């Protein structure tokens, strides 16, 4: 059994993303438009993370700040599920709160 996630990136003449779409049939997503993608891939041979960070030129900065905050919170949750390390998870979540406070994301 396999599952596939696809990303389609429409670029302008300077190779800057203009439109981003993604599909994940198993998740019921078919050619949904988005403004930003962050993807991390672990290369176990090189023991390093490879990344793809894309956003469209019309992605609003205020939305990018929220996107980063939510990504950081999700990373803390994933770290906890993957490691069970409560102390570091709490430290990461403290940073997420600090991040949101400094960017005035919490009203």
Residue pairs with C-beta under 8 A, 6 or more apart in sequence:
3 24
3 25
3 26
4 24
4 25
4 26
5 22
5 23
5 24
6 22
6 23
6 24
7 20
7 21
7 22
7 37
7 39
8 19
8 20
8 21
8 22
8 23
8 31
9 17
9 19
9 20
9 54
10 17
10 18
10 19
10 20
10 21
11 17
11 18
12 18
12 57
16 57
17 54
17 55
17 56
17 57
18 56
18 57
19 33
19 56
20 33
20 34
20 35
20 36
20 37
20 54
20 55
20 56
21 31
21 32
21 33
21 34
22 29
22 31
22 32
22 34
22 37
23 29
23 30
23 31
23 32
35 55
35 56
35 58
35 59
35 60
35 63
36 54
36 55
36 56
36 59
36 63
36 64
36 67
37 52
37 53
37 54
37 55
38 51
38 52
38 53
38 71
39 51
39 52
39 53
40 49
40 50
40 51
41 49
41 50
41 51
41 52
42 49
42 50
43 49
43 50
55 64
65 103
65 105
66 105
68 99
69 96
69 99
69 100
69 103
69 105
72 92
72 95
72 96
72 99
73 93
73 96
75 92
76 89
76 92
76 93
76 96
77 89
79 85
79 88
79 89
79 92
80 86
80 89
83 89
99 105
100 106
